[in-house]
């Protein structure tokens, strides 16, 4: 069974993996998180290393872009609030923000949560605008998509999970909430299975949220980079127009995806909140 | 040897230091939580509360305005209907008044006509009587005068008769006239 060929194969595979890992670097470099912000040809900004309680809490590229998103949002909303203080009629950027706010309120929160949706509106609006801004920051030159980092999406999904569970528990009570998880009218011998399934279901929902956002935001960039990489792999100029036009198409698609994913994340969070708060449905 | 290599392979793909897309960085998790909570709190304060309040305020304002417009419209419609009714009433009244006055005028006319007719009849009658009376008077006066004149003429004739010559002359002149003719 264990002949020298097998040994050779394993050794080759190891070799390929070793060399191959370095080969993907030129693509993954643009997608992965980093400890510096690459502004070639203007130079590279090295982020300061910070260690706190034995954890490496160095602000990485994605963290910096989250902060940029936060600053942009705060500035935009300060302008919007000021404009509302002047008059109730919106103007300029306030109009755009208002359309999105009203969209989140009337198309996402109101129909999915229903009665008592006002309590969750700040969370849903924040998550929507934060994801939207992070998604769009990845589409500008030198930008990075913080939402294409699994740590970021998993954290956002965990916060969503916390909001869903706490919303349900505050509304129905701790015991009432977990009792409400199990559907009415099932035979008692199914109870143990249902309990496991339902509790598993609670965790799969935010898991799906995290993976969906991460995968969608990563995929577009990788496809664009692969299309551009085609030029260097095929080593011919004839592929340039094809690569560029396809990459442009994917970029336009990414704009759409950036909007859709922000909407989907907010929409599903809102839906799960609605399900946790109004369990009778 | 194989086992060693396999272990190496597993260790290599698992502990890739350059980082894969599925690597989880606890620092990033921490920063995400901090950043998101900070954003949530600050936006709740500076954006969501005032903006949502403004939106609600504006929605209520629009709703109120629409309601007001609706009630104003209803009132205006009611007023128009009332006006129409009163105009109709006024027209009717005017017609009535005109009709009445026409009737009255007709009555008055016929009355006046009758009166004047009778009056004129009476006047004509009076005048006829007067004329008749005057006629009779004049006739009697004329009769008296004629009688006087006749008497005087008779007297004159009688006196003339007493003169023979003259009588003969007269007769002659008459005769002359007759012969001429």
Interface residues (C-beta under 8 A of the other chain):
Chain A: X2 X6 X7 X10 X11 X13 X14 X17 X18 X21 X25 X28 X31 X32 X33 X55 X56 X57 X58 X59 X60 X62 X63 X66 X67 X70 X73 X74 X77 X78 X80 X81 X84 X85 X88 X97 X98 X101 X102 X105 X121 X122 X123 X125 X126 X127 X129 X130 X148 X149 X150 X151 X152 X154 X155 X156 X159 X214 X218
Chain B: X1 X2 X5 X6 X8 X9 X12 X13 X16 X18 X19 X20 X21 X22 X23 X24 X25 X26 X27 X28 X29 X30 X31 X32 X33 X35 X36 X38 X39 X40 X42 X43 X44 X46 X47 X48 X50 X51 X52 X54 X55 X57 X58 X61
